[in-house]
Amino acid sequence: MRLFWYVFSCVLSVFFASLLVLSDTTRLDIYNTGAKENRIELLSRTEKVYPDWCKNDNGSCVVAEIRNYWFWQKKKVLVKTVGKGKLHINLMGQWHTIRNKKPKQPTQILNNGVQIDTRKDFRLFPQYVDYKTVTVDGHIITDKTKTRKLWHDNRVEWVTDAANGQVFNLKFRHRYHPRAKDYHYFILLSAAFIAFLSIVFKKPKASETLPASVKKSVFLDEFDYFRGIAIFFIVLCHFMHDFNEKTGNILNIFNDKFSFRYWIAYEFQFIFGDTALFVFISGFLFYYIFYQRGFDYKLFLKNKFKNIVSPYLVMCALLFVIRFCVEKQAPSYNKDWLRLNVFWYVAFWYIPFISVVFIASPFFVKFIQAATKTQKIVLSISLLWAVATGRNQMNPWLNSVFWSLYYLFGIYIAMRYEKFKEMTIEKFVMVALPFFIFVSTTFAVTLDNVWFRDYSSNAWKLQFKFNDWNAVSKVLQCLFVLACCILLKNSRFDRTKTCLHFLAKYSFSIFFLHCFGLYILNMHYRAVQAFLIGKNKIELHLCVYATTIAVCILCALFAKFVKRFAGKRSRLLVGS
């Protein structure tokens, strides 16, 4: 059975690698010339762009990008003309760069007379695309006699008269002919996937011994719920940010009705910056588990390297190879080794700074052993630093100081956890009310909300010089979420508990693997944009939440699959 799943996974990995590497896009330029107001509308959910260069006094165009794979496929595009005129359809290929290839000549002149500057350390090459048939409303405009052409130099043009509002049905049967370089990238990516699977499916040694028994702390169900909520909000935050930035659909408070701004402002305040929840959990567990068992610095760092740094390096290596092969050029990465990021992508900035926090554990041990008055002074200084400086996720050294506020606060609450539980159960409002009051008053500073805005002068009534008052609200939110989880533990919402347990069990795997989902979203952001066009705020939110839930489930199932065959090594690979 293990051999079957290994072979099956290898086949799927090779096929997935071929889809990523042995594919490309062909550009389709469609003009509606005539009057200045003439234009083209794409009715299909196709990757499209309306560049400024195609706007002129005789009408404007739309540029559609059609994905081509190494196997034959069919594609249909619906086009609607606005204005009576001439419809021009141009099929042409894309231009790409080959790394580390010095040009033989400083400039290159194409067949159409365009001159390209190639003095930089790269040269351009056109792609091969094979259109077996291209038809418009049943009329064949090209067939297999024009296959395997350099479409940038041998473009297919088709012109016809178009009425106002006329819809044209374009059908393609096409494929992509990979170049020799594409196969090199394909082999590299396939080898990387198979190497990863070989580690997963490698049988454990029979001589493996169990670790020595240690004193176990009482398992806290509420922190499982806490971790599940935190990882869901972090993934939701990243997808909401990318949907907003990459697709052009504003999910924030600026372009909406007044009544909707209050709800969405609270939502953003609750979701964004929820890394604080994870750091708070780490600080709490540092005292509750590692310190109370008898702190061993070397063993602590060894465990953190195995459980956090190792999967970080594995995921970075995989993502680097994927980006290198798909982009067919060196992906951008941070060359400043002092930042310890090497190759960071979205959420990966978290690992370098939390590693610095773990290395500084002796300081936190001293904090635990200090008097209560000293602890309060240190917490106050940390809070003032966080408010005054703000986060800087590009620099793990500064980040480790900023986020230490929540780590210290987690330790502080862990030392007084029984009292906090009693207060939560008896007087929950004492925890919830300060959070919502402070959030309401900080909207004017951090989220540009409507609460303190003077619409007559379009200016703020309240102004503060500090950088990040949100740091205070996140401290209060940690208490609020923890209090909710304590109440949930004593409730009868069994299905909610099961879901949160599931998310918490694979939280680190979801943290690492969801970045691949973000990368796929960024690759196809125009297709996503085409899908989201015309949707209102509620529909956009439903799409983001549905995507987040689907990604969390897929990442958790993949981690469960790895854990099924890799056993204890799964922590080294995917973090769970």
Disulfide bonds with the S-S distance in Angstrom:
Cys54-Cys61 2.45
